[in-house]
Amino acid sequence: MSSLEYLREFNLPSVIIRLVLALVSGEVIGFGRSQKHCNAGMRTYMLTSIGAALTILISMYEYQMLCEQWAFAAEYSEIKFDGTRFSAQVINGIGFLAAGTIIGISHQQVSGLTTAIGLFAAACLGIAAGSGFYECVIISDILIIISMEVLQPLEIAFKRKLRYITLFVEFDSIDDFDVIKRTIAEEGAHIFDADIENSKREIDKFPSAIITIRLSDEKPSHSQMLSTVAVLNCVYSVQELIS
């Protein structure tokens, strides 16, 4: 019997390996999120993964006990065992945890979606580790890290090259919005949608708008459009919104 086949069996060494693998998987995913000061840090991912692995190990333990020490009681009471229900409940439960990391922030944007799906992935890794599916855990770890860390700057760079741009602009008064629209039109761009958030000047707030723009073929640069709007005397601040 090979060592890998031995570790696929339900014994103390395999239990230790599976829990450690679940812990490391959660740590690897959570480290990058912790560095970015996300809602769920490294310990959250680690505990999520370990907890998911524990549910599978518990189901395996109960099945073994029902086949051995508890066999008589199981036969007498006609207990029907379904180990898949444990992992199903983990998936259901992780939904509540992940939903708590999703928050609405200003400018009609939502934050925490990547953190939420990362927790879901960490739970699935824990289930795979608890099941002894070692190859799946290692390959999934690599793919998840590539998706969450390596591809993020590439995704942002790709979105910045699109001919569509969404700006959040703060200006002195609501009348200045016409000036901003004319300036955008002079750049050959077309405004698809404009949502004014604040129409009056307050003590700590300026009138503002979220503007979705389609850039011209001749001037597709996001930075150029930002600079064009930012230099207007009536504009207090401007930023690009990237979902």
RAMOHU-V405099 format. One record per backbone hydrogen bond with DSSP energy under -0.5 kcal/mol. NH is the residue of the N-H (numbers start at 1). CO is the residue of the C=O. E is the energy in kcal/mol with one decimal. If there is no record, write none. Layout:
BEGIN
nh,co,e
NH,CO,E
NH,CO,E
END
This chain:
BEGIN
nh,co,e
6,2,-2.0
7,3,-2.1
8,4,-1.0
9,5,-0.6
9,6,-0.9
11,9,-1.1
15,11,-2.2
16,12,-2.4
17,13,-2.4
18,14,-2.4
19,15,-2.3
20,16,-2.5
21,17,-2.6
22,18,-2.3
23,19,-2.5
24,20,-2.8
25,21,-2.3
26,22,-2.3
27,23,-2.3
28,24,-2.7
29,25,-1.9
30,26,-2.7
31,27,-2.0
32,28,-0.8
33,29,-1.1
34,30,-2.6
35,31,-2.1
36,32,-1.0
37,34,-1.5
38,33,-2.1
41,39,-0.6
45,41,-1.7
46,42,-2.4
47,43,-2.8
48,44,-2.2
49,45,-2.4
50,46,-2.7
51,47,-2.6
52,48,-2.1
53,49,-2.2
54,50,-2.5
55,51,-1.7
56,52,-1.4
57,53,-2.3
58,54,-2.8
59,55,-2.0
60,56,-2.3
61,57,-2.4
62,58,-2.7
63,59,-2.1
64,60,-2.2
65,61,-2.6
66,62,-2.6
67,63,-1.5
68,64,-1.1
70,65,-3.8
71,68,-1.6
74,70,-2.7
75,71,-2.5
76,72,-2.4
77,73,-2.4
78,74,-0.8
79,74,-1.9
81,79,-0.6
85,82,-1.3
86,83,-1.1
87,83,-0.7
88,84,-1.8
89,85,-2.0
90,86,-1.6
91,87,-2.0
92,88,-1.9
93,89,-2.7
94,90,-2.7
95,91,-0.8
95,92,-0.5
96,92,-0.7
96,93,-0.8
97,93,-1.3
98,94,-3.0
99,95,-2.2
100,96,-1.3
101,98,-1.4
102,99,-1.0
103,101,-0.6
103,111,-2.8
105,109,-2.5
109,105,-0.7
109,106,-0.7
111,103,-3.1
116,112,-2.4
117,113,-2.4
118,114,-1.9
119,115,-2.0
120,116,-1.9
121,117,-2.3
122,118,-2.4
123,119,-2.2
124,120,-2.2
125,121,-2.5
126,122,-2.1
127,123,-2.2
128,124,-2.4
129,125,-2.9
130,126,-2.8
131,127,-1.6
132,128,-0.5
132,129,-1.1
133,128,-2.5
134,132,-1.7
137,133,-1.7
138,134,-2.2
139,135,-2.4
140,136,-2.6
141,137,-2.6
142,138,-1.9
143,139,-2.2
144,140,-2.9
145,141,-2.4
146,142,-2.2
147,143,-2.3
148,144,-2.8
149,145,-2.4
150,145,-1.2
151,146,-2.4
153,149,-0.6
154,150,-0.6
155,151,-2.6
156,152,-2.2
157,153,-2.3
158,154,-2.2
159,155,-2.3
160,156,-1.9
161,157,-0.6
161,158,-1.0
162,159,-1.0
165,213,-2.5
167,165,-0.5
167,211,-2.9
168,239,-2.9
169,167,-0.6
169,209,-2.6
170,237,-2.9
171,207,-2.7
172,234,-2.0
176,173,-1.5
177,174,-1.3
178,175,-1.0
179,175,-0.5
180,176,-1.8
181,177,-2.3
182,178,-2.3
183,179,-2.1
184,180,-2.2
185,181,-2.4
186,182,-2.3
187,183,-0.8
187,184,-0.8
188,185,-2.0
189,184,-1.6
190,214,-2.5
192,190,-0.6
192,212,-2.5
193,212,-1.3
195,210,-2.5
196,194,-0.6
197,195,-0.6
197,208,-1.6
198,208,-0.8
202,205,-2.6
207,171,-0.7
208,198,-1.0
209,169,-2.1
210,195,-2.6
211,167,-2.8
211,209,-0.6
212,193,-3.1
213,165,-3.3
213,211,-0.5
214,190,-3.1
215,163,-3.6
215,213,-0.6
216,219,-0.6
222,160,-0.6
225,221,-1.5
226,222,-2.4
227,223,-2.4
228,224,-2.3
229,225,-2.0
230,226,-2.5
231,227,-1.7
232,229,-1.1
235,232,-1.1
236,170,-3.0
237,170,-1.5
239,168,-1.8
241,166,-2.9
242,240,-0.6
243,241,-0.5
END
